[in-house]
Every structure is written in structure tokens, then in C-alpha cells.
């Protein structure tokens, strides 16, 4: 089944296997694209259709997952012997939702402040980022901690936020050789993005600090502290404050 272009909202709808549809709104990391994704996500979660499972936002698209068996049974009830594939049913529903999307509606963003201990053993790449951008480490810390960042998507690892809005003055390419292990809470830079590693994992971002705040909360629903659409701010803390916060949370 080929993708379909919907002109009103300048997006395409494409099948992803037999139980999902990808709605693509653009080609780059742009707020206008994020806004459409977030508005549709909120609409679907507030007014779910029969068979809807979940929707997952990314930089340029929203993937809508559905249960084809539930939709097939519902269609048999409504249309008798008429056969319409679950994909066609869901695509028709999404097209109607998109036509009704109020693109002039203002998004409401939750703001989350994350404490970060910059440098020391927590930010082994801080000096490299400073040299790369012809700055001092203090200037890098000031620029990074005074910015506001939009969480465009959560992915790669459970709870990992891809944050846009990084100043080009501290933008730095990924490491040429990724580390095999990065500790949970590490704050990094990759190109024009910044982010926080929620769990220990391999990775190639330039590490400039670390937070004691837990981003992946497996016993909480949802298990991710941050969600797409959140505004993130970073607050500098000292090494002593970091250690005290770790002890307070009971982290060894």
C-alpha cells in the first residue's frame, strides 16, 4: 500500500507493517513540525479510536499503532460483508483527524529543571568542547546551562531525551570513537543537540557533565521522566551538591 499525501496539513501517511501508520510532517528538526506532531498526538490520546494502542512521536513524524484484529471485528459489525482493510480504516480516521487539527492552537509545555555537575570526572569531554569552539570551560557551562531545550522525542534508550535548541556556539560533533560504557545521568552534546543518558549504555556523545536525577523510572507510569514536548533547563551544581543528592536518593 503506497503512502498517501494529505495536502491540507502537508503530510504523508505510510504503512508500517500491518499494525501501524507513519504520519510524516517534514524533513527537519523544526518547531512547526513538532507542533503538528504534538497536537495530533494529544488529539489521538484524548479521543482514541477503537483499536488504537499508542502513538510515538519522533523528529518529523508520528507513528500510530493499532490492533488490526480489533478493527477488523469492529468493521464486520458495522459494514456486514463489505471488506475494508484495517489499514484503510485507520488511514481514513487519521485523515479526518488531520483535517480537524487546529494548527493555530498554542502548545502548553511542561518545564523540567535538571541539576548538572559539569566537568570533573563527570564531564570528561568538557575541555574538548571548549577547545573545539574556542571557548573556556566556564563559557561552555554558562551557555549550556542558560539555554532552554525542547524535547523533540524520547528514544535510543529508555527515557533518553533528544533535545533541540542548543546554541551553535557550543555545538560539537560526536566522538569519532564511541565509548563502550557511559554512566546513567551523563549529559552530552552531539552536533546541535544535547541530551541525558538515562541508563548505562554505549554512546558517542561528548560528555560535559552528569545529573543525579533519574530519567528512567521503570516502576512509574510513564517510566520516562521527560516526555516529547517538555522544555528542559539545566542548573549547575557543585561536586559536593552532586554527591549529597546522590546520597539523598539512596544511589550507590
MARLUM-703506 format. One line per 10 residues: number of its first residue (from 1); for each residue x, y, z of N, C-alpha, C. Coordinates in nm, 2 decimals. Layout:
NUM	X,Y,Z,X,Y,Z,X,Y,Z; ...
***
This chain:
1	0.08,-0.12,0.00,0.00,0.00,0.00,0.09,0.12,0.00; 0.08,0.21,-0.10,0.17,0.32,-0.11,0.13,0.43,-0.01; 0.23,0.52,0.01,0.20,0.63,0.10,0.10,0.73,0.04; 0.03,0.80,0.12,-0.07,0.90,0.07,-0.04,1.04,0.11; -0.04,1.13,0.02,-0.01,1.27,0.06,-0.14,1.34,0.10; -0.14,1.41,0.21,-0.26,1.48,0.25,-0.22,1.63,0.25; -0.27,1.70,0.15,-0.22,1.84,0.12,-0.25,1.94,0.23; -0.37,1.93,0.29,-0.41,2.04,0.39,-0.30,2.06,0.50; -0.25,1.95,0.55,-0.15,1.96,0.66,-0.01,1.93,0.61; 0.00,1.91,0.47,0.14,1.89,0.41,0.21,1.77,0.48
11	0.14,1.66,0.48,0.20,1.54,0.55,0.17,1.42,0.46; 0.24,1.31,0.49,0.22,1.18,0.42,0.19,1.07,0.52; 0.10,0.98,0.48,0.06,0.87,0.56,0.12,0.74,0.49; 0.20,0.66,0.57,0.26,0.54,0.51,0.24,0.43,0.60; 0.21,0.31,0.55,0.20,0.19,0.64,0.33,0.15,0.70; 0.33,0.09,0.82,0.45,0.04,0.88,0.41,-0.10,0.93; 0.43,-0.20,0.85,0.39,-0.33,0.87,0.23,-0.34,0.86; 0.17,-0.43,0.94,0.03,-0.44,0.93,-0.05,-0.38,1.05; 0.03,-0.31,1.14,-0.04,-0.26,1.26,0.01,-0.12,1.30; 0.06,-0.04,1.20,0.10,0.09,1.23,0.10,0.18,1.11
21	0.08,0.31,1.13,0.09,0.41,1.02,0.18,0.52,1.06; 0.27,0.56,0.97,0.36,0.67,1.00,0.31,0.79,0.93; 0.29,0.90,1.01,0.25,1.03,0.95,0.37,1.12,0.95; 0.42,1.16,0.84,0.54,1.24,0.83,0.50,1.38,0.79; 0.55,1.48,0.87,0.51,1.62,0.86,0.62,1.71,0.80; 0.74,1.66,0.80,0.85,1.74,0.75,0.98,1.66,0.73; 1.09,1.73,0.71,1.22,1.67,0.69,1.33,1.71,0.79; 1.30,1.81,0.88,1.40,1.85,0.97,1.35,1.88,1.11; 1.44,1.91,1.20,1.40,1.94,1.34,1.36,2.08,1.35; 1.22,2.10,1.33,1.16,2.23,1.33,1.05,2.24,1.43
31	1.03,2.35,1.49,0.92,2.36,1.59,0.78,2.35,1.53; 0.77,2.40,1.41,0.64,2.40,1.34,0.60,2.25,1.31; 0.70,2.17,1.28,0.67,2.03,1.26,0.64,1.96,1.39; 0.72,1.99,1.49,0.69,1.93,1.63,0.55,1.97,1.67; 0.51,2.09,1.65,0.38,2.13,1.69,0.27,2.05,1.63; 0.27,2.02,1.51,0.17,1.94,1.44,0.17,1.80,1.50; 0.29,1.74,1.52,0.30,1.61,1.58,0.24,1.60,1.72; 0.27,1.70,1.80,0.22,1.71,1.94,0.07,1.73,1.94; 0.02,1.81,1.85,-0.13,1.84,1.85,-0.20,1.71,1.81; -0.15,1.64,1.71,-0.22,1.51,1.67,-0.20,1.41,1.78
41	-0.09,1.40,1.84,-0.07,1.30,1.95,-0.17,1.32,2.06; -0.18,1.45,2.10,-0.27,1.48,2.21,-0.42,1.45,2.17; -0.45,1.48,2.05,-0.59,1.46,2.00,-0.62,1.31,2.00; -0.53,1.23,1.95,-0.55,1.08,1.95,-0.55,1.02,2.09; -0.47,1.07,2.18,-0.47,1.02,2.31,-0.60,1.06,2.39; -0.65,1.18,2.36,-0.77,1.23,2.43,-0.90,1.17,2.37; -0.89,1.14,2.24,-1.01,1.09,2.17,-0.96,0.96,2.09; -0.93,0.85,2.15,-0.88,0.73,2.08,-0.99,0.66,2.00; -0.95,0.61,1.89,-1.04,0.53,1.81,-1.04,0.39,1.85; -1.14,0.31,1.82,-1.15,0.17,1.85,-1.03,0.10,1.79
51	-0.95,0.03,1.87,-0.83,-0.04,1.82,-0.70,0.03,1.83; -0.71,0.16,1.88,-0.59,0.24,1.90,-0.51,0.18,2.01; -0.38,0.17,2.00,-0.29,0.13,2.10,-0.20,0.24,2.16; -0.13,0.30,2.08,-0.04,0.42,2.12,0.01,0.49,2.00; 0.07,0.61,2.02,0.13,0.68,1.92,0.27,0.73,1.97; 0.37,0.72,1.88,0.51,0.75,1.93,0.56,0.87,1.84; 0.59,0.98,1.90,0.64,1.10,1.83,0.79,1.09,1.80; 0.84,1.14,1.69,0.98,1.15,1.65,1.00,1.29,1.60; 1.12,1.31,1.55,1.15,1.45,1.50,1.06,1.50,1.39; 1.03,1.41,1.30,0.95,1.46,1.18,0.82,1.38,1.16
61	0.79,1.28,1.25,0.67,1.20,1.22,0.61,1.15,1.35; 0.49,1.10,1.34,0.42,1.04,1.44,0.38,0.90,1.40; 0.42,0.79,1.47,0.38,0.66,1.44,0.26,0.62,1.52; 0.15,0.58,1.46,0.03,0.54,1.53,0.01,0.39,1.52; 0.01,0.32,1.63,0.00,0.18,1.64,-0.15,0.14,1.67; -0.19,0.03,1.61,-0.33,-0.01,1.63,-0.34,-0.16,1.62; -0.45,-0.22,1.67,-0.47,-0.36,1.67,-0.56,-0.40,1.55; -0.50,-0.46,1.45,-0.58,-0.48,1.33,-0.70,-0.58,1.35; -0.68,-0.67,1.44,-0.79,-0.77,1.47,-0.91,-0.70,1.53; -0.89,-0.61,1.62,-1.00,-0.54,1.69,-1.07,-0.45,1.58
71	-0.99,-0.39,1.49,-1.05,-0.30,1.39,-1.13,-0.38,1.29; -1.07,-0.50,1.25,-1.14,-0.59,1.16,-1.28,-0.63,1.21; -1.28,-0.67,1.34,-1.40,-0.72,1.40,-1.51,-0.60,1.41; -1.46,-0.49,1.44,-1.55,-0.37,1.45,-1.61,-0.34,1.31; -1.53,-0.35,1.21,-1.57,-0.32,1.07,-1.68,-0.43,1.03; -1.66,-0.55,1.07,-1.76,-0.65,1.04,-1.90,-0.62,1.10; -1.89,-0.57,1.22,-2.01,-0.53,1.29,-2.08,-0.42,1.21; -2.01,-0.32,1.17,-2.06,-0.20,1.11,-2.10,-0.22,0.96; -2.02,-0.29,0.88,-2.04,-0.30,0.74,-2.08,-0.43,0.68; -2.11,-0.53,0.77,-2.15,-0.66,0.72,-2.05,-0.73,0.64
81	-2.08,-0.76,0.51,-1.99,-0.83,0.43,-1.89,-0.75,0.35; -1.90,-0.61,0.37,-1.81,-0.53,0.30,-1.67,-0.54,0.36; -1.57,-0.56,0.28,-1.43,-0.58,0.34,-1.35,-0.46,0.32; -1.31,-0.40,0.43,-1.22,-0.29,0.43,-1.10,-0.32,0.52; -0.98,-0.31,0.47,-0.86,-0.35,0.54,-0.85,-0.26,0.67; -0.79,-0.31,0.78,-0.77,-0.23,0.90,-0.69,-0.10,0.86; -0.59,-0.12,0.77,-0.51,0.00,0.74,-0.59,0.11,0.68; -0.68,0.07,0.58,-0.76,0.17,0.52,-0.86,0.24,0.62; -0.90,0.16,0.71,-0.99,0.22,0.82,-0.92,0.32,0.90; -0.80,0.28,0.95,-0.72,0.37,1.03,-0.68,0.49,0.95
91	-0.64,0.47,0.83,-0.59,0.59,0.75,-0.71,0.68,0.73; -0.83,0.63,0.71,-0.94,0.72,0.69,-0.97,0.80,0.82; -0.96,0.73,0.93,-0.98,0.80,1.06,-0.87,0.91,1.08; -0.75,0.88,1.05,-0.64,0.98,1.07,-0.66,1.10,0.98; -0.70,1.07,0.85,-0.72,1.18,0.76,-0.83,1.28,0.81; -0.93,1.22,0.87,-1.04,1.31,0.93,-0.98,1.39,1.05; -0.90,1.32,1.13,-0.84,1.39,1.25,-0.75,1.50,1.20; -0.67,1.48,1.10,-0.58,1.58,1.04,-0.66,1.70,0.99; -0.77,1.67,0.92,-0.85,1.78,0.87,-0.90,1.87,0.98; -0.93,1.81,1.09,-0.98,1.89,1.20,-0.87,1.95,1.30
101	-0.75,1.92,1.26,-0.64,1.97,1.35,-0.63,2.12,1.36; -0.63,2.17,1.47,-0.63,2.32,1.49,-0.48,2.36,1.51; -0.42,2.39,1.39,-0.28,2.42,1.39,-0.25,2.56,1.45; -0.35,2.64,1.48,-0.32,2.77,1.54,-0.33,2.76,1.69; -0.36,2.64,1.74,-0.37,2.62,1.89,-0.23,2.63,1.95; -0.22,2.70,2.06,-0.09,2.72,2.13,-0.06,2.60,2.21; 0.06,2.55,2.20,0.10,2.43,2.28,0.14,2.48,2.42; 0.11,2.40,2.52,0.14,2.42,2.66,0.26,2.32,2.69; 0.37,2.38,2.73,0.49,2.30,2.76,0.52,2.29,2.91; 0.54,2.17,2.95,0.59,2.15,3.09,0.74,2.18,3.10
111	0.78,2.25,3.20,0.92,2.28,3.21,0.98,2.20,3.32; 1.09,2.13,3.29,1.16,2.04,3.39,1.31,2.09,3.40; 1.35,2.12,3.53,1.49,2.17,3.55,1.57,2.05,3.60; 1.68,2.03,3.54,1.77,1.92,3.57,1.90,1.97,3.63; 1.94,1.93,3.75,2.07,1.97,3.80,2.19,1.90,3.74; 2.30,1.97,3.71,2.41,1.91,3.64,2.54,1.95,3.71; 2.63,1.85,3.74,2.76,1.88,3.78,2.85,1.88,3.66; 2.90,1.99,3.61,2.98,2.00,3.49,3.13,1.97,3.52; 3.19,1.91,3.43,3.34,1.89,3.44,3.37,1.78,3.54; 3.49,1.80,3.60,3.55,1.69,3.69,3.55,1.56,3.61
121	3.53,1.45,3.69,3.52,1.32,3.63,3.39,1.30,3.56; 3.29,1.39,3.59,3.16,1.38,3.53,3.14,1.42,3.39; 3.24,1.51,3.35,3.23,1.57,3.21,3.37,1.56,3.14; 3.41,1.44,3.11,3.54,1.42,3.05,3.57,1.49,2.92; 3.46,1.53,2.85,3.48,1.60,2.72,3.45,1.75,2.73; 3.44,1.80,2.85,3.41,1.95,2.86,3.52,2.03,2.80; 3.65,1.99,2.83,3.76,2.07,2.78,3.77,2.06,2.63; 3.74,1.94,2.57,3.74,1.93,2.43,3.63,2.02,2.36; 3.51,2.02,2.42,3.41,2.10,2.36,3.45,2.25,2.37; 3.51,2.29,2.48,3.56,2.43,2.49,3.67,2.46,2.38
131	3.76,2.37,2.37,3.87,2.40,2.27,3.81,2.40,2.13; 3.72,2.31,2.10,3.66,2.30,1.97,3.59,2.43,1.93; 3.53,2.49,2.03,3.45,2.61,2.00,3.53,2.74,2.04; 3.66,2.73,2.07,3.74,2.84,2.11,3.68,2.92,2.23; 3.64,2.84,2.33,3.58,2.90,2.45,3.65,2.84,2.57; 3.63,2.90,2.69,3.67,2.85,2.81,3.56,2.75,2.86; 3.60,2.66,2.96,3.50,2.57,3.01,3.39,2.64,3.08; 3.42,2.75,3.15,3.32,2.82,3.22,3.22,2.88,3.12; 3.27,2.92,3.00,3.18,2.98,2.90,3.09,2.87,2.85; 3.14,2.75,2.83,3.06,2.64,2.78,2.95,2.61,2.88
141	2.99,2.60,3.01,2.89,2.57,3.11,2.78,2.68,3.12; 2.82,2.81,3.11,2.73,2.92,3.11,2.63,2.91,2.99; 2.68,2.88,2.87,2.59,2.88,2.76,2.50,2.76,2.77; 2.55,2.64,2.81,2.47,2.53,2.81,2.36,2.54,2.92; 2.40,2.59,3.04,2.30,2.60,3.15,2.21,2.72,3.15; 2.22,2.81,3.05,2.13,2.92,3.04,2.03,2.90,2.92; 2.05,2.79,2.85,1.96,2.76,2.74,1.83,2.70,2.78; 1.73,2.70,2.69,1.61,2.62,2.71,1.60,2.53,2.59; 1.57,2.40,2.62,1.57,2.29,2.53,1.44,2.22,2.51; 1.40,2.20,2.39,1.27,2.13,2.36,1.30,1.98,2.34
151	1.23,1.90,2.41,1.24,1.75,2.39,1.16,1.72,2.27; 1.23,1.69,2.16,1.16,1.66,2.04,1.11,1.51,2.04; 1.19,1.43,2.10,1.15,1.28,2.11,1.22,1.21,2.22; 1.17,1.10,2.26,1.23,1.01,2.35,1.27,0.88,2.28; 1.39,0.84,2.29,1.43,0.72,2.22,1.57,0.68,2.24; 1.62,0.59,2.15,1.75,0.53,2.16,1.77,0.44,2.28; 1.75,0.49,2.40,1.75,0.41,2.52,1.63,0.46,2.60; 1.58,0.38,2.69,1.46,0.41,2.77,1.47,0.55,2.84; 1.39,0.64,2.80,1.39,0.77,2.87,1.49,0.87,2.81; 1.57,0.84,2.70,1.67,0.93,2.65,1.60,1.04,2.57
161	1.62,1.17,2.62,1.56,1.28,2.55,1.65,1.34,2.44; 1.60,1.36,2.32,1.67,1.43,2.22,1.63,1.57,2.23; 1.72,1.66,2.27,1.68,1.80,2.30,1.74,1.89,2.19; 1.65,1.97,2.13,1.69,2.07,2.04,1.70,2.21,2.10; 1.76,2.30,2.04,1.78,2.44,2.09,1.92,2.47,2.14; 2.01,2.38,2.12,2.15,2.40,2.16,2.21,2.52,2.09; 2.28,2.61,2.16,2.35,2.72,2.09,2.46,2.67,1.99; 2.46,2.73,1.88,2.56,2.69,1.78,2.70,2.72,1.83; 2.71,2.80,1.94,2.84,2.84,1.99,2.91,2.72,2.07; 2.83,2.62,2.10,2.89,2.51,2.17,2.86,2.38,2.10
171	2.80,2.39,1.98,2.78,2.27,1.90,2.91,2.19,1.87; 2.91,2.06,1.89,3.03,1.98,1.87,3.00,1.85,1.81; 3.07,1.80,1.71,3.04,1.67,1.66,3.06,1.56,1.76; 2.99,1.45,1.73,3.01,1.33,1.81,3.15,1.28,1.81; 3.19,1.20,1.91,3.32,1.14,1.92,3.34,1.05,1.80; 3.46,1.05,1.75,3.50,0.96,1.63,3.49,0.81,1.68; 3.52,0.79,1.81,3.52,0.65,1.86,3.42,0.65,1.98; 3.31,0.59,1.97,3.21,0.59,2.08,3.27,0.51,2.20; 3.23,0.55,2.32,3.26,0.48,2.44,3.18,0.36,2.46; 3.24,0.25,2.51,3.16,0.13,2.53,3.06,0.14,2.64
181	3.09,0.22,2.74,3.00,0.24,2.86,3.00,0.39,2.90; 2.88,0.44,2.91,2.85,0.57,2.96,2.76,0.56,3.08; 2.79,0.63,3.19,2.71,0.61,3.31,2.57,0.68,3.30; 2.48,0.63,3.37,2.35,0.69,3.38,2.36,0.83,3.43; 2.29,0.92,3.37,2.29,1.06,3.41,2.39,1.15,3.34; 2.47,1.09,3.25,2.57,1.17,3.18,2.50,1.26,3.08; 2.55,1.39,3.08,2.49,1.49,2.99,2.59,1.51,2.88; 2.53,1.51,2.76,2.62,1.52,2.64,2.58,1.61,2.53; 2.66,1.63,2.44,2.64,1.71,2.32,2.67,1.63,2.19; 2.59,1.64,2.09,2.62,1.58,1.96,2.56,1.67,1.85
191	2.65,1.74,1.78,2.61,1.83,1.68,2.53,1.95,1.75; 2.41,1.97,1.70,2.33,2.08,1.75,2.23,2.03,1.85; 2.25,1.91,1.91,2.16,1.85,2.01,2.24,1.83,2.15; 2.16,1.83,2.25,2.21,1.79,2.38,2.11,1.69,2.44; 2.16,1.61,2.53,2.07,1.50,2.59,2.13,1.45,2.71; 2.06,1.36,2.78,2.10,1.29,2.90,2.08,1.14,2.89; 2.19,1.07,2.92,2.18,0.92,2.92,2.11,0.87,3.04; 1.99,0.81,3.03,1.91,0.77,3.14,1.96,0.64,3.21; 2.03,0.56,3.13,2.08,0.43,3.18,2.23,0.42,3.13; 2.30,0.33,3.19,2.44,0.30,3.14,2.43,0.23,3.00
201	2.50,0.28,2.91,2.49,0.23,2.77,2.61,0.28,2.69; 2.65,0.21,2.58,2.75,0.27,2.49,2.69,0.40,2.43; 2.78,0.49,2.38,2.74,0.61,2.32,2.86,0.69,2.27; 2.83,0.78,2.18,2.93,0.86,2.12,2.92,1.01,2.14; 2.83,1.06,2.23,2.82,1.20,2.25,2.93,1.25,2.34; 2.96,1.38,2.32,3.06,1.45,2.40,3.00,1.48,2.54; 3.07,1.42,2.64,3.01,1.43,2.78,3.07,1.55,2.85; 2.98,1.64,2.90,3.02,1.76,2.96,2.98,1.77,3.11; 2.90,1.67,3.16,2.86,1.67,3.30,2.77,1.55,3.33; 2.72,1.56,3.45,2.63,1.44,3.49,2.53,1.50,3.59
211	2.41,1.43,3.58,2.30,1.47,3.68,2.27,1.36,3.77; 2.23,1.39,3.90,2.19,1.29,3.99,2.04,1.25,3.97; 1.97,1.32,3.89,1.83,1.30,3.86,1.81,1.18,3.78; 1.72,1.09,3.82,1.69,0.97,3.74,1.59,1.00,3.63; 1.62,0.97,3.51,1.53,0.99,3.39,1.45,0.87,3.36; 1.50,0.75,3.39,1.43,0.63,3.36,1.38,0.57,3.49; 1.24,0.56,3.50,1.18,0.52,3.62,1.09,0.40,3.59; 1.15,0.28,3.59,1.07,0.16,3.55,0.95,0.13,3.63; 0.94,0.18,3.75,0.82,0.14,3.83,0.72,0.25,3.83; 0.73,0.35,3.74,0.64,0.46,3.73,0.58,0.46,3.59
221	0.45,0.51,3.58,0.38,0.52,3.46,0.35,0.66,3.43; 0.41,0.72,3.32,0.51,0.66,3.23,0.65,0.65,3.29; 0.73,0.56,3.24,0.86,0.53,3.30,0.97,0.63,3.27; 0.93,0.73,3.18,1.03,0.83,3.14,1.00,0.96,3.21; 1.10,1.02,3.28,1.08,1.15,3.35,1.04,1.26,3.25; 1.10,1.26,3.13,1.07,1.36,3.03,0.99,1.30,2.92; 0.90,1.39,2.86,0.82,1.35,2.75,0.84,1.44,2.63; 0.81,1.40,2.51,0.82,1.48,2.40,0.73,1.61,2.42; 0.79,1.72,2.40,0.71,1.85,2.42,0.76,1.92,2.54; 0.83,1.86,2.63,0.88,1.92,2.75,0.99,2.02,2.72
231	0.99,2.13,2.80,1.10,2.22,2.80,1.20,2.19,2.91; 1.33,2.17,2.88,1.43,2.13,2.97,1.53,2.24,3.00; 1.56,2.27,3.13,1.66,2.36,3.17,1.76,2.29,3.25; 1.89,2.33,3.24,1.99,2.27,3.32,2.04,2.37,3.43; 2.06,2.32,3.55,2.10,2.40,3.66,2.24,2.35,3.71; 2.34,2.43,3.71,2.47,2.39,3.75,2.48,2.36,3.90; 2.54,2.25,3.94,2.56,2.22,4.09,2.71,2.19,4.11; 2.75,2.20,4.23,2.89,2.16,4.26,2.91,2.01,4.28; 3.03,1.97,4.28,3.06,1.83,4.31,3.00,1.78,4.44; 3.01,1.87,4.55,2.96,1.83,4.68,2.81,1.82,4.67
241	2.74,1.91,4.60,2.60,1.91,4.59,2.55,1.78,4.52; 2.63,1.75,4.41,2.60,1.62,4.34,2.61,1.50,4.43; 2.71,1.49,4.51,2.73,1.38,4.60,2.62,1.37,4.70; 2.58,1.49,4.75,2.48,1.49,4.85,2.34,1.45,4.80; 2.31,1.49,4.67,2.19,1.45,4.61,2.19,1.30,4.58; 2.30,1.25,4.54,2.31,1.10,4.52,2.28,1.03,4.64; 2.34,1.07,4.75,2.32,1.00,4.88,2.17,1.02,4.93; 2.12,1.13,4.90,1.98,1.15,4.94,1.88,1.06,4.87; 1.91,1.03,4.74,1.83,0.94,4.67,1.86,0.79,4.70; 1.97,0.77,4.77,2.00,0.63,4.81,2.07,0.56,4.70
251	2.13,0.63,4.61,2.20,0.57,4.49,2.35,0.53,4.53; 2.39,0.41,4.51,2.53,0.37,4.55,2.62,0.41,4.43
***
